[in-house]
Amino acid sequence: MMSILAEATGGMVGTLGMIIWLVVLFAIMYFLMIRPQKKEQKRKDLMLSEVAAGDTVLTTSGFYGTIIDIEDDTVIVEFGNNKNCRIPMQKAAIADVEKAGSAE
């Protein structure tokens, strides 16, 4: 009778230990993977919401240009020195923004 009771409590301790390890692993995954991704997404959303005409932008394809016009989720970006290359693109294609008045 005692051996059956000892096996039952040993099995419960093993199961409880497994559950605790799973919770710890999910917590580690959250703090190392999910949370930083959410912070980066919030930063990018804030950056895209503050973009204005005249800002210099870096696109995800590596081109630098100046924003000429903004419509909902589309921007018109002017590339090059001759000011003749104007391309409409999605706001999501903007990787970085430098405000018009800021100097390095």
Gaussian input, Z-matrix of N, CA and C with variables (Angstrom, degrees):
# hf/3-21g

backbone

0 1
 N
 C     1     B1
 C     2     B2     1     A1
 N     3     B3     2     A2     1     D1
 C     4     B4     3     A3     2     D2
 C     5     B5     4     A4     3     D3
 N     6     B6     5     A5     4     D4
 C     7     B7     6     A6     5     D5
 C     8     B8     7     A7     6     D6
 N     9     B9     8     A8     7     D7
 C    10    B10     9     A9     8     D8
 C    11    B11    10    A10     9     D9
 N    12    B12    11    A11    10    D10
 C    13    B13    12    A12    11    D11
 C    14    B14    13    A13    12    D12
 N    15    B15    14    A14    13    D13
 C    16    B16    15    A15    14    D14
 C    17    B17    16    A16    15    D15
 N    18    B18    17    A17    16    D16
 C    19    B19    18    A18    17    D17
 C    20    B20    19    A19    18    D18
 N    21    B21    20    A20    19    D19
 C    22    B22    21    A21    20    D20
 C    23    B23    22    A22    21    D21
 N    24    B24    23    A23    22    D22
 C    25    B25    24    A24    23    D23
 C    26    B26    25    A25    24    D24
 N    27    B27    26    A26    25    D25
 C    28    B28    27    A27    26    D26
 C    29    B29    28    A28    27    D27
 N    30    B30    29    A29    28    D28
 C    31    B31    30    A30    29    D29
 C    32    B32    31    A31    30    D30
 N    33    B33    32    A32    31    D31
 C    34    B34    33    A33    32    D32
 C    35    B35    34    A34    33    D33
 N    36    B36    35    A35    34    D34
 C    37    B37    36    A36    35    D35
 C    38    B38    37    A37    36    D36
 N    39    B39    38    A38    37    D37
 C    40    B40    39    A39    38    D38
 C    41    B41    40    A40    39    D39
 N    42    B42    41    A41    40    D40
 C    43    B43    42    A42    41    D41
 C    44    B44    43    A43    42    D42
 N    45    B45    44    A44    43    D43
 C    46    B46    45    A45    44    D44
 C    47    B47    46    A46    45    D45
 N    48    B48    47    A47    46    D46
 C    49    B49    48    A48    47    D47
 C    50    B50    49    A49    48    D48
 N    51    B51    50    A50    49    D49
 C    52    B52    51    A51    50    D50
 C    53    B53    52    A52    51    D51
 N    54    B54    53    A53    52    D52
 C    55    B55    54    A54    53    D53
 C    56    B56    55    A55    54    D54
 N    57    B57    56    A56    55    D55
 C    58    B58    57    A57    56    D56
 C    59    B59    58    A58    57    D57
 N    60    B60    59    A59    58    D58
 C    61    B61    60    A60    59    D59
 C    62    B62    61    A61    60    D60
 N    63    B63    62    A62    61    D61
 C    64    B64    63    A63    62    D62
 C    65    B65    64    A64    63    D63
 N    66    B66    65    A65    64    D64
 C    67    B67    66    A66    65    D65
 C    68    B68    67    A67    66    D66
 N    69    B69    68    A68    67    D67
 C    70    B70    69    A69    68    D68
 C    71    B71    70    A70    69    D69
 N    72    B72    71    A71    70    D70
 C    73    B73    72    A72    71    D71
 C    74    B74    73    A73    72    D72
 N    75    B75    74    A74    73    D73
 C    76    B76    75    A75    74    D74
 C    77    B77    76    A76    75    D75
 N    78    B78    77    A77    76    D76
 C    79    B79    78    A78    77    D77
 C    80    B80    79    A79    78    D78
 N    81    B81    80    A80    79    D79
 C    82    B82    81    A81    80    D80
 C    83    B83    82    A82    81    D81
 N    84    B84    83    A83    82    D82
 C    85    B85    84    A84    83    D83
 C    86    B86    85    A85    84    D84
 N    87    B87    86    A86    85    D85
 C    88    B88    87    A87    86    D86
 C    89    B89    88    A88    87    D87
 N    90    B90    89    A89    88    D88
 C    91    B91    90    A90    89    D89
 C    92    B92    91    A91    90    D90
 N    93    B93    92    A92    91    D91
 C    94    B94    93    A93    92    D92
 C    95    B95    94    A94    93    D93
 N    96    B96    95    A95    94    D94
 C    97    B97    96    A96    95    D95
 C    98    B98    97    A97    96    D96
 N    99    B99    98    A98    97    D97
 C   100   B100    99    A99    98    D98
 C   101   B101   100   A100    99    D99
 N   102   B102   101   A101   100   D100
 C   103   B103   102   A102   101   D101
 C   104   B104   103   A103   102   D102
 N   105   B105   104   A104   103   D103
 C   106   B106   105   A105   104   D104
 C   107   B107   106   A106   105   D105
 N   108   B108   107   A107   106   D106
 C   109   B109   108   A108   107   D107
 C   110   B110   109   A109   108   D108
 N   111   B111   110   A110   109   D109
 C   112   B112   111   A111   110   D110
 C   113   B113   112   A112   111   D111
 N   114   B114   113   A113   112   D112
 C   115   B115   114   A114   113   D113
 C   116   B116   115   A115   114   D114
 N   117   B117   116   A116   115   D115
 C   118   B118   117   A117   116   D116
 C   119   B119   118   A118   117   D117
 N   120   B120   119   A119   118   D118
 C   121   B121   120   A120   119   D119
 C   122   B122   121   A121   120   D120
 N   123   B123   122   A122   121   D121
 C   124   B124   123   A123   122   D122
 C   125   B125   124   A124   123   D123
 N   126   B126   125   A125   124   D124
 C   127   B127   126   A126   125   D125
 C   128   B128   127   A127   126   D126
 N   129   B129   128   A128   127   D127
 C   130   B130   129   A129   128   D128
 C   131   B131   130   A130   129   D129
 N   132   B132   131   A131   130   D130
 C   133   B133   132   A132   131   D131
 C   134   B134   133   A133   132   D132
 N   135   B135   134   A134   133   D133
 C   136   B136   135   A135   134   D134
 C   137   B137   136   A136   135   D135
 N   138   B138   137   A137   136   D136
 C   139   B139   138   A138   137   D137
 C   140   B140   139   A139   138   D138
 N   141   B141   140   A140   139   D139
 C   142   B142   141   A141   140   D140
 C   143   B143   142   A142   141   D141
 N   144   B144   143   A143   142   D142
 C   145   B145   144   A144   143   D143
 C   146   B146   145   A145   144   D144
 N   147   B147   146   A146   145   D145
 C   148   B148   147   A147   146   D146
 C   149   B149   148   A148   147   D147
 N   150   B150   149   A149   148   D148
 C   151   B151   150   A150   149   D149
 C   152   B152   151   A151   150   D150
 N   153   B153   152   A152   151   D151
 C   154   B154   153   A153   152   D152
 C   155   B155   154   A154   153   D153
 N   156   B156   155   A155   154   D154
 C   157   B157   156   A156   155   D155
 C   158   B158   157   A157   156   D156
 N   159   B159   158   A158   157   D157
 C   160   B160   159   A159   158   D158
 C   161   B161   160   A160   159   D159
 N   162   B162   161   A161   160   D160
 C   163   B163   162   A162   161   D161
 C   164   B164   163   A163   162   D162
 N   165   B165   164   A164   163   D163
 C   166   B166   165   A165   164   D164
 C   167   B167   166   A166   165   D165
 N   168   B168   167   A167   166   D166
 C   169   B169   168   A168   167   D167
 C   170   B170   169   A169   168   D168
 N   171   B171   170   A170   169   D169
 C   172   B172   171   A171   170   D170
 C   173   B173   172   A172   171   D171
 N   174   B174   173   A173   172   D172
 C   175   B175   174   A174   173   D173
 C   176   B176   175   A175   174   D174
 N   177   B177   176   A176   175   D175
 C   178   B178   177   A177   176   D176
 C   179   B179   178   A178   177   D177
 N   180   B180   179   A179   178   D178
 C   181   B181   180   A180   179   D179
 C   182   B182   181   A181   180   D180
 N   183   B183   182   A182   181   D181
 C   184   B184   183   A183   182   D182
 C   185   B185   184   A184   183   D183
 N   186   B186   185   A185   184   D184
 C   187   B187   186   A186   185   D185
 C   188   B188   187   A187   186   D186
 N   189   B189   188   A188   187   D187
 C   190   B190   189   A189   188   D188
 C   191   B191   190   A190   189   D189
 N   192   B192   191   A191   190   D190
 C   193   B193   192   A192   191   D191
 C   194   B194   193   A193   192   D192
 N   195   B195   194   A194   193   D193
 C   196   B196   195   A195   194   D194
 C   197   B197   196   A196   195   D195
 N   198   B198   197   A197   196   D196
 C   199   B199   198   A198   197   D197
 C   200   B200   199   A199   198   D198
 N   201   B201   200   A200   199   D199
 C   202   B202   201   A201   200   D200
 C   203   B203   202   A202   201   D201
 N   204   B204   203   A203   202   D202
 C   205   B205   204   A204   203   D203
 C   206   B206   205   A205   204   D204
 N   207   B207   206   A206   205   D205
 C   208   B208   207   A207   206   D206
 C   209   B209   208   A208   207   D207
 N   210   B210   209   A209   208   D208
 C   211   B211   210   A210   209   D209
 C   212   B212   211   A211   210   D210
 N   213   B213   212   A212   211   D211
 C   214   B214   213   A213   212   D212
 C   215   B215   214   A214   213   D213
 N   216   B216   215   A215   214   D214
 C   217   B217   216   A216   215   D215
 C   218   B218   217   A217   216   D216
 N   219   B219   218   A218   217   D217
 C   220   B220   219   A219   218   D218
 C   221   B221   220   A220   219   D219
 N   222   B222   221   A221   220   D220
 C   223   B223   222   A222   221   D221
 C   224   B224   223   A223   222   D222
 N   225   B225   224   A224   223   D223
 C   226   B226   225   A225   224   D224
 C   227   B227   226   A226   225   D225
 N   228   B228   227   A227   226   D226
 C   229   B229   228   A228   227   D227
 C   230   B230   229   A229   228   D228
 N   231   B231   230   A230   229   D229
 C   232   B232   231   A231   230   D230
 C   233   B233   232   A232   231   D231
 N   234   B234   233   A233   232   D232
 C   235   B235   234   A234   233   D233
 C   236   B236   235   A235   234   D234
 N   237   B237   236   A236   235   D235
 C   238   B238   237   A237   236   D236
 C   239   B239   238   A238   237   D237
 N   240   B240   239   A239   238   D238
 C   241   B241   240   A240   239   D239
 C   242   B242   241   A241   240   D240
 N   243   B243   242   A242   241   D241
 C   244   B244   243   A243   242   D242
 C   245   B245   244   A244   243   D243
 N   246   B246   245   A245   244   D244
 C   247   B247   246   A246   245   D245
 C   248   B248   247   A247   246   D246
 N   249   B249   248   A248   247   D247
 C   250   B250   249   A249   248   D248
 C   251   B251   250   A250   249   D249
 N   252   B252   251   A251   250   D250
 C   253   B253   252   A252   251   D251
 C   254   B254   253   A253   252   D252
 N   255   B255   254   A254   253   D253
 C   256   B256   255   A255   254   D254
 C   257   B257   256   A256   255   D255
 N   258   B258   257   A257   256   D256
 C   259   B259   258   A258   257   D257
 C   260   B260   259   A259   258   D258
 N   261   B261   260   A260   259   D259
 C   262   B262   261   A261   260   D260
 C   263   B263   262   A262   261   D261
 N   264   B264   263   A263   262   D262
 C   265   B265   264   A264   263   D263
 C   266   B266   265   A265   264   D264
 N   267   B267   266   A266   265   D265
 C   268   B268   267   A267   266   D266
 C   269   B269   268   A268   267   D267
 N   270   B270   269   A269   268   D268
 C   271   B271   270   A270   269   D269
 C   272   B272   271   A271   270   D270
 N   273   B273   272   A272   271   D271
 C   274   B274   273   A273   272   D272
 C   275   B275   274   A274   273   D273
 N   276   B276   275   A275   274   D274
 C   277   B277   276   A276   275   D275
 C   278   B278   277   A277   276   D276
 N   279   B279   278   A278   277   D277
 C   280   B280   279   A279   278   D278
 C   281   B281   280   A280   279   D279
 N   282   B282   281   A281   280   D280
 C   283   B283   282   A282   281   D281
 C   284   B284   283   A283   282   D282
 N   285   B285   284   A284   283   D283
 C   286   B286   285   A285   284   D284
 C   287   B287   286   A286   285   D285
 N   288   B288   287   A287   286   D286
 C   289   B289   288   A288   287   D287
 C   290   B290   289   A289   288   D288
 N   291   B291   290   A290   289   D289
 C   292   B292   291   A291   290   D290
 C   293   B293   292   A292   291   D291
 N   294   B294   293   A293   292   D292
 C   295   B295   294   A294   293   D293
 C   296   B296   295   A295   294   D294
 N   297   B297   296   A296   295   D295
 C   298   B298   297   A297   296   D296
 C   299   B299   298   A298   297   D297
 N   300   B300   299   A299   298   D298
 C   301   B301   300   A300   299   D299
 C   302   B302   301   A301   300   D300
 N   303   B303   302   A302   301   D301
 C   304   B304   303   A303   302   D302
 C   305   B305   304   A304   303   D303
 N   306   B306   305   A305   304   D304
 C   307   B307   306   A306   305   D305
 C   308   B308   307   A307   306   D306
 N   309   B309   308   A308   307   D307
 C   310   B310   309   A309   308   D308
 C   311   B311   310   A310   309   D309

   B1=1.4404
   B2=1.5319
   B3=1.3281
   B4=1.4576
   B5=1.5240
   B6=1.3312
   B7=1.4611
   B8=1.5287
   B9=1.3131
   B10=1.4734
   B11=1.5277
   B12=1.3358
   B13=1.4607
   B14=1.5260
   B15=1.3152
   B16=1.4627
   B17=1.5295
   B18=1.3231
   B19=1.4687
   B20=1.5184
   B21=1.3142
   B22=1.4600
   B23=1.5278
   B24=1.3236
   B25=1.4601
   B26=1.5198
   B27=1.3116
   B28=1.4652
   B29=1.5258
   B30=1.3104
   B31=1.4595
   B32=1.5133
   B33=1.3322
   B34=1.4568
   B35=1.5231
   B36=1.3333
   B37=1.4669
   B38=1.5254
   B39=1.3131
   B40=1.4629
   B41=1.5193
   B42=1.3285
   B43=1.4656
   B44=1.5261
   B45=1.3236
   B46=1.4582
   B47=1.5313
   B48=1.3137
   B49=1.4647
   B50=1.5203
   B51=1.3272
   B52=1.4648
   B53=1.5314
   B54=1.3122
   B55=1.4715
   B56=1.5225
   B57=1.3238
   B58=1.4709
   B59=1.5258
   B60=1.3273
   B61=1.4669
   B62=1.5240
   B63=1.3308
   B64=1.4650
   B65=1.5203
   B66=1.3177
   B67=1.4702
   B68=1.5202
   B69=1.3203
   B70=1.4688
   B71=1.5287
   B72=1.3120
   B73=1.4706
   B74=1.5206
   B75=1.3369
   B76=1.4649
   B77=1.5251
   B78=1.3284
   B79=1.4664
   B80=1.5276
   B81=1.3235
   B82=1.4682
   B83=1.5259
   B84=1.3197
   B85=1.4730
   B86=1.5204
   B87=1.3176
   B88=1.4668
   B89=1.5287
   B90=1.3369
   B91=1.4609
   B92=1.5209
   B93=1.3181
   B94=1.4605
   B95=1.5208
   B96=1.3287
   B97=1.4649
   B98=1.5309
   B99=1.2917
   B100=1.4621
   B101=1.5202
   B102=1.3162
   B103=1.4625
   B104=1.5244
   B105=1.3434
   B106=1.4678
   B107=1.5334
   B108=1.3264
   B109=1.4650
   B110=1.5196
   B111=1.3333
   B112=1.4662
   B113=1.5243
   B114=1.3316
   B115=1.4592
   B116=1.5237
   B117=1.3192
   B118=1.4628
   B119=1.5263
   B120=1.3244
   B121=1.4597
   B122=1.5299
   B123=1.3338
   B124=1.4674
   B125=1.5197
   B126=1.3483
   B127=1.4603
   B128=1.5232
   B129=1.3283
   B130=1.4607
   B131=1.5292
   B132=1.3346
   B133=1.4629
   B134=1.5253
   B135=1.3354
   B136=1.4597
   B137=1.5235
   B138=1.3363
   B139=1.4584
   B140=1.5273
   B141=1.3377
   B142=1.4593
   B143=1.5288
   B144=1.3267
   B145=1.4611
   B146=1.5275
   B147=1.3412
   B148=1.4600
   B149=1.5260
   B150=1.3362
   B151=1.4591
   B152=1.5354
   B153=1.3595
   B154=1.4605
   B155=1.5287
   B156=1.3148
   B157=1.4584
   B158=1.5244
   B159=1.3236
   B160=1.4553
   B161=1.5157
   B162=1.3298
   B163=1.4592
   B164=1.5185
   B165=1.3213
   B166=1.4572
   B167=1.5220
   B168=1.3270
   B169=1.4617
   B170=1.5223
   B171=1.3268
   B172=1.4582
   B173=1.5160
   B174=1.3237
   B175=1.4625
   B176=1.5259
   B177=1.3151
   B178=1.4590
   B179=1.5179
   B180=1.3464
   B181=1.4624
   B182=1.5220
   B183=1.3484
   B184=1.4503
   B185=1.5193
   B186=1.3168
   B187=1.4687
   B188=1.5188
   B189=1.3415
   B190=1.4611
   B191=1.5155
   B192=1.3337
   B193=1.4466
   B194=1.5153
   B195=1.3300
   B196=1.4563
   B197=1.5192
   B198=1.3166
   B199=1.4672
   B200=1.5193
   B201=1.3311
   B202=1.4507
   B203=1.5291
   B204=1.3297
   B205=1.4651
   B206=1.5213
   B207=1.3364
   B208=1.4641
   B209=1.5236
   B210=1.3327
   B211=1.4588
   B212=1.5235
   B213=1.3158
   B214=1.4669
   B215=1.5275
   B216=1.3371
   B217=1.4664
   B218=1.5228
   B219=1.3326
   B220=1.4614
   B221=1.5259
   B222=1.3216
   B223=1.4637
   B224=1.5255
   B225=1.3228
   B226=1.4621
   B227=1.5187
   B228=1.3421
   B229=1.4609
   B230=1.5195
   B231=1.3297
   B232=1.4595
   B233=1.5217
   B234=1.3201
   B235=1.4629
   B236=1.5212
   B237=1.3133
   B238=1.4614
   B239=1.5116
   B240=1.3388
   B241=1.4579
   B242=1.5156
   B243=1.3306
   B244=1.4585
   B245=1.5251
   B246=1.3086
   B247=1.4702
   B248=1.5266
   B249=1.3240
   B250=1.4553
   B251=1.5176
   B252=1.3078
   B253=1.4602
   B254=1.5268
   B255=1.3138
   B256=1.4673
   B257=1.5193
   B258=1.3245
   B259=1.4604
   B260=1.5219
   B261=1.3424
   B262=1.4727
   B263=1.5259
   B264=1.3208
   B265=1.4579
   B266=1.5260
   B267=1.3108
   B268=1.4562
   B269=1.5200
   B270=1.3404
   B271=1.4616
   B272=1.5279
   B273=1.3158
   B274=1.4634
   B275=1.5263
   B276=1.3369
   B277=1.4607
   B278=1.5241
   B279=1.3321
   B280=1.4631
   B281=1.5213
   B282=1.3298
   B283=1.4637
   B284=1.5188
   B285=1.3433
   B286=1.4559
   B287=1.5185
   B288=1.3412
   B289=1.4587
   B290=1.5171
   B291=1.3495
   B292=1.4584
   B293=1.5190
   B294=1.3131
   B295=1.4585
   B296=1.5177
   B297=1.3345
   B298=1.4630
   B299=1.5260
   B300=1.3307
   B301=1.4572
   B302=1.5119
   B303=1.3327
   B304=1.4695
   B305=1.5259
   B306=1.3268
   B307=1.4666
   B308=1.5129
   B309=1.3185
   B310=1.4755
   B311=1.4987
   A1=110.63
   A2=117.30
   A3=121.36
   A4=111.35
   A5=116.27
   A6=118.23
   A7=111.33
   A8=117.86
   A9=121.40
   A10=109.78
   A11=116.77
   A12=121.25
   A13=110.63
   A14=117.91
   A15=121.90
   A16=110.80
   A17=117.65
   A18=120.78
   A19=110.81
   A20=118.23
   A21=121.83
   A22=110.85
   A23=117.82
   A24=119.71
   A25=111.35
   A26=117.79
   A27=121.00
   A28=111.26
   A29=117.30
   A30=121.72
   A31=111.70
   A32=117.46
   A33=120.87
   A34=110.86
   A35=116.45
   A36=120.45
   A37=109.36
   A38=118.26
   A39=121.72
   A40=111.86
   A41=116.21
   A42=120.43
   A43=110.38
   A44=116.96
   A45=121.05
   A46=110.62
   A47=116.60
   A48=120.57
   A49=112.14
   A50=116.91
   A51=121.72
   A52=110.26
   A53=117.16
   A54=120.96
   A55=110.24
   A56=116.41
   A57=119.77
   A58=110.52
   A59=118.14
   A60=120.93
   A61=111.54
   A62=117.21
   A63=119.69
   A64=111.37
   A65=116.96
   A66=120.39
   A67=110.51
   A68=117.05
   A69=120.95
   A70=110.34
   A71=118.03
   A72=120.90
   A73=111.92
   A74=117.54
   A75=120.20
   A76=111.22
   A77=117.87
   A78=120.98
   A79=110.42
   A80=117.00
   A81=120.51
   A82=110.49
   A83=117.18
   A84=120.38
   A85=110.64
   A86=117.07
   A87=120.42
   A88=110.11
   A89=117.10
   A90=119.97
   A91=113.39
   A92=118.60
   A93=120.11
   A94=114.37
   A95=117.90
   A96=119.67
   A97=113.09
   A98=117.98
   A99=121.24
   A100=111.99
   A101=117.82
   A102=121.31
   A103=112.50
   A104=120.76
   A105=119.58
   A106=112.89
   A107=116.95
   A108=120.12
   A109=110.55
   A110=117.29
   A111=120.81
   A112=111.11
   A113=117.49
   A114=120.68
   A115=110.85
   A116=117.37
   A117=121.68
   A118=110.84
   A119=117.44
   A120=121.05
   A121=110.99
   A122=117.52
   A123=120.88
   A124=110.68
   A125=117.27
   A126=121.23
   A127=111.03
   A128=116.50
   A129=120.44
   A130=110.89
   A131=117.59
   A132=120.53
   A133=110.92
   A134=117.25
   A135=121.39
   A136=110.47
   A137=117.06
   A138=121.37
   A139=110.66
   A140=117.24
   A141=120.41
   A142=112.09
   A143=117.68
   A144=119.24
   A145=111.48
   A146=117.74
   A147=121.80
   A148=113.55
   A149=118.03
   A150=120.38
   A151=109.04
   A152=115.80
   A153=120.79
   A154=109.27
   A155=115.33
   A156=120.53
   A157=109.17
   A158=117.02
   A159=123.09
   A160=113.43
   A161=117.89
   A162=121.05
   A163=110.71
   A164=116.29
   A165=121.90
   A166=107.54
   A167=116.32
   A168=120.60
   A169=110.57
   A170=114.02
   A171=122.46
   A172=105.78
   A173=117.31
   A174=120.61
   A175=109.98
   A176=115.97
   A177=120.40
   A178=111.52
   A179=117.91
   A180=119.87
   A181=112.35
   A182=117.92
   A183=120.99
   A184=115.46
   A185=118.55
   A186=121.86
   A187=110.08
   A188=115.23
   A189=121.13
   A190=108.18
   A191=116.83
   A192=120.94
   A193=110.38
   A194=114.86
   A195=121.78
   A196=108.96
   A197=115.78
   A198=120.10
   A199=109.32
   A200=115.50
   A201=121.13
   A202=111.01
   A203=116.66
   A204=120.85
   A205=109.29
   A206=115.91
   A207=121.68
   A208=108.27
   A209=115.83
   A210=122.90
   A211=108.09
   A212=117.84
   A213=123.84
   A214=111.96
   A215=118.08
   A216=120.31
   A217=111.75
   A218=117.16
   A219=122.73
   A220=109.25
   A221=116.51
   A222=121.57
   A223=108.33
   A224=115.45
   A225=120.67
   A226=106.13
   A227=115.71
   A228=122.20
   A229=108.83
   A230=115.29
   A231=122.09
   A232=108.15
   A233=116.48
   A234=122.44
   A235=110.11
   A236=116.54
   A237=121.80
   A238=113.87
   A239=115.03
   A240=121.85
   A241=113.30
   A242=117.59
   A243=119.81
   A244=113.39
   A245=117.65
   A246=124.80
   A247=113.10
   A248=118.19
   A249=121.05
   A250=113.02
   A251=117.78
   A252=121.09
   A253=109.19
   A254=116.17
   A255=122.31
   A256=108.72
   A257=115.54
   A258=120.30
   A259=109.58
   A260=117.19
   A261=118.84
   A262=109.52
   A263=116.18
   A264=120.79
   A265=109.33
   A266=115.21
   A267=120.67
   A268=109.90
   A269=115.57
   A270=119.80
   A271=111.05
   A272=116.86
   A273=121.06
   A274=112.21
   A275=117.99
   A276=121.54
   A277=111.93
   A278=117.65
   A279=121.43
   A280=108.67
   A281=116.12
   A282=120.68
   A283=112.21
   A284=117.71
   A285=121.03
   A286=109.19
   A287=116.47
   A288=121.78
   A289=108.77
   A290=115.59
   A291=121.49
   A292=106.02
   A293=116.55
   A294=121.05
   A295=110.82
   A296=115.80
   A297=122.11
   A298=112.76
   A299=119.19
   A300=121.60
   A301=115.56
   A302=118.21
   A303=119.78
   A304=111.21
   A305=115.50
   A306=120.89
   A307=108.93
   A308=116.34
   A309=120.10
   A310=111.38
   D1=-41.69
   D2=-179.09
   D3=-67.88
   D4=-34.86
   D5=-179.03
   D6=-68.85
   D7=-35.45
   D8=177.63
   D9=-66.43
   D10=-42.01
   D11=178.55
   D12=-65.11
   D13=-39.75
   D14=178.88
   D15=-65.93
   D16=-39.63
   D17=178.05
   D18=-66.75
   D19=-38.62
   D20=-179.55
   D21=-65.98
   D22=-44.70
   D23=178.66
   D24=-69.60
   D25=-34.39
   D26=176.53
   D27=-65.22
   D28=-37.80
   D29=177.30
   D30=-67.75
   D31=-37.33
   D32=178.90
   D33=-68.96
   D34=-38.73
   D35=177.99
   D36=-65.24
   D37=-40.33
   D38=177.76
   D39=-64.17
   D40=-42.17
   D41=178.70
   D42=-66.77
   D43=-42.62
   D44=178.42
   D45=-62.97
   D46=-40.74
   D47=177.20
   D48=-62.85
   D49=-39.26
   D50=178.08
   D51=-64.59
   D52=-42.58
   D53=179.76
   D54=-64.41
   D55=-41.92
   D56=178.85
   D57=-62.42
   D58=-42.94
   D59=178.40
   D60=-63.04
   D61=-39.20
   D62=177.64
   D63=-63.91
   D64=-41.78
   D65=177.91
   D66=-63.25
   D67=-42.31
   D68=178.71
   D69=-63.56
   D70=-43.16
   D71=179.10
   D72=-63.27
   D73=-42.26
   D74=177.80
   D75=-65.79
   D76=-36.66
   D77=177.05
   D78=-64.37
   D79=-42.94
   D80=178.22
   D81=-63.31
   D82=-43.55
   D83=178.42
   D84=-61.97
   D85=-39.71
   D86=-179.60
   D87=-62.71
   D88=-49.20
   D89=-175.54
   D90=-74.66
   D91=-22.81
   D92=179.73
   D93=-96.84
   D94=-23.19
   D95=-174.49
   D96=-121.46
   D97=-54.80
   D98=-171.11
   D99=-74.82
   D100=-47.25
   D101=-176.97
   D102=-62.08
   D103=-47.53
   D104=177.70
   D105=-61.34
   D106=-35.49
   D107=178.86
   D108=-65.11
   D109=-41.29
   D110=178.49
   D111=-65.81
   D112=-39.27
   D113=178.24
   D114=-64.04
   D115=-42.12
   D116=178.52
   D117=-64.36
   D118=-40.32
   D119=179.02
   D120=-64.98
   D121=-40.42
   D122=177.08
   D123=-63.81
   D124=-40.97
   D125=178.91
   D126=-62.70
   D127=-42.77
   D128=-179.44
   D129=-68.42
   D130=-40.98
   D131=177.86
   D132=-61.65
   D133=-41.24
   D134=177.80
   D135=-64.03
   D136=-43.22
   D137=179.46
   D138=-61.30
   D139=-44.54
   D140=-178.14
   D141=-70.74
   D142=-29.18
   D143=179.13
   D144=-74.32
   D145=-24.60
   D146=-178.71
   D147=-94.33
   D148=0.68
   D149=-178.66
   D150=-68.59
   D151=141.76
   D152=-177.67
   D153=-138.55
   D154=164.34
   D155=177.85
   D156=-62.05
   D157=137.29
   D158=-178.85
   D159=98.60
   D160=-13.06
   D161=178.37
   D162=-73.25
   D163=145.15
   D164=174.25
   D165=-90.37
   D166=131.61
   D167=-176.62
   D168=-125.07
   D169=154.78
   D170=170.82
   D171=-111.37
   D172=124.35
   D173=-179.03
   D174=-85.68
   D175=166.58
   D176=179.41
   D177=-66.55
   D178=-19.04
   D179=177.46
   D180=-89.21
   D181=-0.11
   D182=174.16
   D183=96.45
   D184=9.74
   D185=179.69
   D186=-94.94
   D187=140.55
   D188=173.40
   D189=-97.46
   D190=140.28
   D191=179.13
   D192=-158.24
   D193=176.31
   D194=179.61
   D195=-117.59
   D196=133.89
   D197=179.77
   D198=-75.90
   D199=130.75
   D200=179.67
   D201=-103.98
   D202=-41.49
   D203=-176.58
   D204=-146.22
   D205=150.35
   D206=179.14
   D207=-128.85
   D208=130.04
   D209=175.33
   D210=-134.14
   D211=117.14
   D212=179.64
   D213=43.24
   D214=-105.97
   D215=179.67
   D216=-110.12
   D217=20.11
   D218=177.64
   D219=-120.50
   D220=138.47
   D221=176.00
   D222=-125.82
   D223=150.97
   D224=174.36
   D225=-106.69
   D226=120.54
   D227=-175.42
   D228=-113.38
   D229=135.98
   D230=178.92
   D231=-102.41
   D232=126.41
   D233=-177.47
   D234=-112.98
   D235=149.70
   D236=171.42
   D237=85.31
   D238=173.59
   D239=-178.17
   D240=-85.45
   D241=-25.11
   D242=-175.96
   D243=-80.06
   D244=-6.71
   D245=176.15
   D246=59.23
   D247=22.24
   D248=178.59
   D249=-104.71
   D250=-7.22
   D251=-176.95
   D252=-102.01
   D253=97.00
   D254=179.61
   D255=-116.06
   D256=123.50
   D257=-174.67
   D258=-126.94
   D259=127.76
   D260=172.31
   D261=-78.75
   D262=139.33
   D263=178.38
   D264=-150.15
   D265=165.77
   D266=178.58
   D267=-75.14
   D268=149.87
   D269=176.53
   D270=-60.98
   D271=-31.81
   D272=-178.18
   D273=-63.53
   D274=-16.67
   D275=-179.96
   D276=-83.08
   D277=0.58
   D278=178.63
   D279=-88.88
   D280=124.23
   D281=-178.96
   D282=-96.13
   D283=-33.26
   D284=-178.52
   D285=-151.75
   D286=151.40
   D287=-178.18
   D288=-129.20
   D289=136.51
   D290=171.25
   D291=-118.16
   D292=120.55
   D293=-176.40
   D294=-63.27
   D295=151.80
   D296=-174.48
   D297=-61.30
   D298=-38.99
   D299=-175.97
   D300=-85.49
   D301=-11.10
   D302=-175.18
   D303=-82.60
   D304=141.30
   D305=177.39
   D306=-122.30
   D307=144.41
   D308=-178.38
   D309=-88.82

